[in-house]
Amino acid sequence: MILKRIYNDKLAQASYLVGCGATGEALVVDANRDVEQYINGAAAEGLRITHITETHMHADFVSGSRELATRTGATMYLSGEGDENWKYAFAESAGATLLTDGDTFNVGSVLIHVMYTPGHTPEHLTFLVTDTVAADQPIAALTGDFVFVGDVGRPDLLETAAGMKGTMEAGARTLFRSLHKFKTQPDYLQLLPGHGAGSACGKGISAVPSSTIGYERRFNWAFGIEEEDEFVSAVLAGQPEPPRYFAEMKRINREGPRILGGLRLPPRLGKERLSTLLTRDALVIDARPAAEYATGHIAGTINIPLNRSFSTWAGWLVPFHREFYLLVADERMGEAVRDLAMIGLDQVGGYFTPEVLGTYKDDGGELETIARITSSRLAQELSSGEVAVLDVRGRAEWQAGHLPGVANIPVGYLPNRLDELPRGMPLVVHCQGGARSAIAASLLKSRGFRNVINLEGGYAAWAGAGYPTAAGATTQATTVRSSR
């Protein structure tokens, strides 16, 4: 048996290639949209992809199963569990085989046993993998978003992301029962999850890539709770805000992702087009590092740096079904398009390179900047009552500790809550360390807030310097005001 983990750092997402060396057959589990990596990975092992499956309908990326099946001719094996809201709409037309609890199928001499493990989603499956040449018992469990190293999949997404009211508690109780059934597996069984640290599909996922059932039974908090109500309270507490695009991913993956046929680069555009687009209120994403953007950018653009969090914040802030444009270096354009395609943002109308900034200035344009303020200076300014402060971290972070009297609007929710913010005074924004507040500042300036200031080092610098903090509040002002 051949087993390879294929990991996407930006999505914190793991796919798996399971192959039989004797027959050359291979299974891909939880493919994302960059299908070349699976085709090339299989070929490198002397395998051909004959089977494709996924543990569930993903919320954080567009599934590549349909694209990969089109490219390779492999058969898809998809969950047939869950109610009508959780059926794959394209399964029949794609010739997919539907799987239910207790089903099995073979990939050469490798036996795949299907376990129904709902809770994170109603149709979720776990796959037990047995190398029948060497053993008659499973060696590994591919758990998707059911069990992670150190955590479990969050059961609240149907309500918080997909808007299905009243489902999170029921999902938590279902998850508890799935865990109760699963933890009877033998200690030696390897646990291979679908995500690592940084994914929003859990609240405390370890960076360790794999584990065993025995280890998780001893050290994973979820396995240590024996009482259902206690588990429900614990699993729902402190979950981060799910990115806005999660609901869109559910719809796309249920209906069937569009077949790309390969990633295509949009056209490079000239400076004349940029002026025209901004006049028409087009969305232009400046993907340079935050420090470069802060020292000089074109008014009306939004800064989402092309780093590990690029996909996440693009998913939060870039509308689907609307054309948008990028400002990014030539050599990183392919990376940007690939990252955006992972979450279904395919409407890139074109791109500009950073050189356009120079020609913009040469033609008489003036670049804007984003001011910064230190914690010590902010402490002085707050005493005057002539400055407002906004915390753009997640709600759980705000509750754990915040500047006294300062309201919280997570950066992803800002576009819909601009009317709560004062325009007639300086507005200081902060997050934990400065990265999210840089994005927030660029968004606010693009929406007409002229005097926006980023707090250097964020809340970490403020608290580290010993300035006053508050914690544990359950209510807060809905309008940002000065903290006089």
NORUR-V887175 format. One record per helix or strand. SS is the DSSP state (2 for helix, 1 for strand). FROM is the first residue (numbers start at 1). TO is the last residue. Records with the same first field share a line. If there is no record, write none. Layout:
BEGIN
SS: FROM-TO / FROM-TO
END
This chain:
BEGIN
1: 2-8 / 13-19 / 25-29 / 32-32 / 48-53 / 63-63 / 75-79 / 97-99 / 104-107 / 110-116 / 125-131 / 140-144 / 147-148 / 151-152 / 190-193 / 195-195 / 211-212 / 268-268 / 283-286 / 297-297 / 302-303 / 324-327 / 348-352 / 368-368 / 371-373 / 387-391 / 402-402 / 407-408 / 426-430 / 452-455 / 470-470 / 482-482
2: 36-44 / 65-72 / 84-86 / 157-160 / 168-182 / 213-219 / 221-224 / 228-236 / 246-255 / 271-279 / 290-295 / 310-317 / 330-342 / 355-362 / 375-382 / 395-400 / 411-416 / 418-420 / 435-446 / 458-464
END
